């Protein structure tokens, strides 16, 4: 259903995806608290943890809106960038 042709895909099995910073148990032990969506690094990309990490790295987020601390919110203006300005 497209009206254009795209170049043929050439897959590279050696490519390693950069999925952002990951905190390990040692990193978590140096932190007083971990907030999954609080990006305090220079790239503004929030760190994540892997399943099985220290319990401090566990988090639960529902599919609805949340703030940088992962708390539920419907307060759109303060938590999201508007596409209109």
C-alpha positions in Angstrom: 0.0 0.0 0.0 3.1 2.3 -0.2 3.7 4.5 -3.1 7.5 4.4 -2.8 10.3 1.8 -2.9 12.7 1.5 0.0 16.2 0.2 -0.1 16.7 -3.5 0.6 17.4 -4.2 4.2 20.9 -5.6 5.0 20.9 -7.0 8.5 24.1 -6.9 10.6 24.2 -9.7 13.2 27.2 -8.1 14.8 25.5 -4.8 15.6 25.1 -4.2 19.4 22.1 -2.0 20.4 22.7 0.8 22.8 19.7 0.6 25.1 21.0 3.2 27.6 22.6 3.0 31.0 22.0 0.0 33.2 22.5 0.1 37.0 23.9 -3.0 38.7 23.7 -3.9 42.4 26.8 -2.0 43.3 25.4 1.1 41.7 22.2 0.7 43.5 23.9 0.2 46.9 25.5 3.7 46.5 22.1 5.3 46.0 19.6 6.3 48.7 16.6 5.8 46.3 16.1 4.7 42.6 13.6 6.4 40.4 13.2 4.7 37.0 12.1 7.8 35.1 14.4 10.4 36.7 17.1 11.2 34.1 19.8 13.0 36.0 22.7 12.2 33.6 24.1 14.4 30.8 22.2 12.6 28.1 18.8 12.9 29.9 18.3 9.2 29.4 17.0 7.5 32.6 19.0 4.5 33.9 17.3 1.2 34.2 17.8 -2.0 36.1 17.6 -5.6 35.0 15.3 -8.2 36.5 16.9 -9.9 39.5 18.7 -6.8 40.6 18.8 -5.6 44.2 15.2 -4.9 45.4 16.0 -1.2 45.5 16.0 -1.3 41.7 12.5 -2.8 41.4 9.7 -0.6 40.1 6.1 -0.9 39.0 4.6 1.5 36.5 1.1 1.4 35.2 0.4 2.2 31.6 -1.1 5.6 32.4 0.8 8.8 32.8 3.5 9.1 35.4 6.0 11.6 36.5 9.8 11.3 36.6 9.5 9.4 39.9 7.1 6.8 38.4 4.1 8.1 40.4 0.8 8.1 38.7 -0.3 11.6 37.4 -2.9 13.1 35.1 -1.1 16.5 35.4 -0.1 16.7 31.7 1.3 20.2 31.5 4.0 19.7 34.1 5.1 16.2 33.1 5.0 16.3 29.3 6.3 18.5 26.6 3.5 20.0 24.5 3.8 19.6 20.7 2.2 23.0 20.2 4.7 25.0 22.1 
